C-alpha cells in the first residue's frame, strides 16, 4: 500500500484520502444509498431556500453519515484482512460499527425532518 503516515507528504496524504473515498464509494452499496439521499436533501434544501444555519446543520449531518459509513467500511476491510473465519469479537466490532452508522443516520434524518419539515410547513402555510 504505502508507508506509515508520518513519512508521507501532504499531497500524498490527500491523494490517499481521495483514493479512500473512491474505495468507500465503490465498495459499499449503502454508501451509494446515503449519497443518493444526501443529493435529495440538497435538492430539497435548494428548492425550499434553507438559511445559512440550516445549511450548516444539513451539511454536518450529511458528512457525519458519510464519514460514519467510511469508518464502518474501514472496519469491515480490516476485519476481512485479519480473518475470513467467523470470530465473535470481530462480529461484535462489525455490529457496533453498523450501529454507529444507524445512529448517525437516524440523527441526520431527524435534523432533515425538522429543517425540511419546518420549511415545507411554512411554504404550505401550516404555520
N, C-alpha and C positions, 0 to 999 in steps of 0.2 A: 504494500500500500504506500506508505510514506513514513518519514522519520517521526520521532516524537515531536509534539507541538513546539517545544522550546527551540528547535532547530529550523523552524520554517519562517520564511519572510511573511510580511503582511499580505502581499499579493497572493502568495501561495495559500495562506490561511483562508482568504476569501475564495480562491478557486476551489479549495477542498470543501468549503461550506456550500458553495453553489452546486458542486458535484453531489453533496449530501442531499440537497433539496431535490435534485433530479432523481436520485435513487429513491428518496422517500415518495415522490410522486408516482414513479413507475412501479414501485414495489407494493403499494397498498391501495386496494380499491376503496377503502374507507377514506383515505386522504382525498381521493377524487370526489367522493360524495361531499365531504366537508368543503372542498374548494368550490364545488357547484353551488352549495348552499350559500357560501360567502359571496359568490357573484350575484346571487339572487338578492341577498341582503343589501349589497352595494347598489344594485339597480333600484330596489325599493327606497333606499335612503336618498338616492338622487331624485327620484320622482316625487318624494314627499318633502324634499328640501330640508333635510336634517340640519340642525345647528352645529356649530363647531364642537361644542361639548358632546353632543350626541354622536358626531363622527368619531371623536376620540374614544368614546366608550365602545362604539361598534368596532373600530379598528383594533382596540386592545382585546376585545372578545374574540374577534376572528383570528388574530395572530396567536392568541392564547390557545385556541383549539388546534390550530395547525401545528404549533410548537409541541403541544402535548402529543399529537399524533406522531410527530417526528421522534420524540423521545421514546414513545411506545415502539415504533419501528426499529429504533436503535437497540432497544432491549430485546426485541424478537430476533434481530440479526445476531446479537451477542449470544443469546440462548442457543441458536442453531449452530454457532461456531463452537460452543462448549460441548454439546452432545445432541444427538438426534434421538436418543432414548428418552423414555418418559421418566422425569425426575420430579418428585413432589415440590422440591424447593424452587426449581425453575418454573414449574407450573404456577406456583403461588406468586412468584415475581411477575410472570406474564399477566396473571389475573389482576394484580394490583396495578400494573401499567394500563391495562384496559379500563379498570375502574377510574383511573386518573383522567383518561380521555373522556369517559362518560360524564364524570362530574364537571369537567371543564366545558363540555358541550352543553350540558344542562344549564350551567351558569350563563353561558353565552346565549342560549336560546331564551333564557329569562330576560336578559338585557335587551335582546332583539324584540321580544314581545312587548316589553314595557315601552321601549322607544318607538318602535314602528306602530304598535297598537295605539299609543297616545297620539301619534301623528295622524293615523287613519281616523281616529275618533274626532280629531279637530277638523280634518278635511270633510268628514261626513256631517259635521255639525252636532255630534252627540254631546260635546262639552266644549 
